[in-house]
Amino acid sequence: MLPVYGCNTDEAAIDALRAVCGNRTVAPVNCRVLIEQHGSLHCVTMQLPRGAV
């Protein structure tokens, strides 16, 4: 899971992470609304049970 924000550098970030992740899936998650609410991907996933993501 990779937080993206609807900006012009999102694709570069996705490409860079895919380049080093081997056969793992990179799943971009739009976090623009979360950032505007003073949080991000970590904030909404830290309470998920281990192994759920």
C-alpha positions, 0 to 999 in steps of 0.5 A: 500500500502506497499513499498517493495524493493526486499530485504530479509526483504520484506516478514517479513514486509508484514506479520507484516503489515497483522497481524495488518491490520485485514480484510484490504488488504495489497498491496506490491508495489515494490519501488526499482526504486523509491528509486534509484531515491531518492523518494519512494511510498509517492512521487508518491502518494501524488498528487493523489486525495483523495480517489483515492488509 
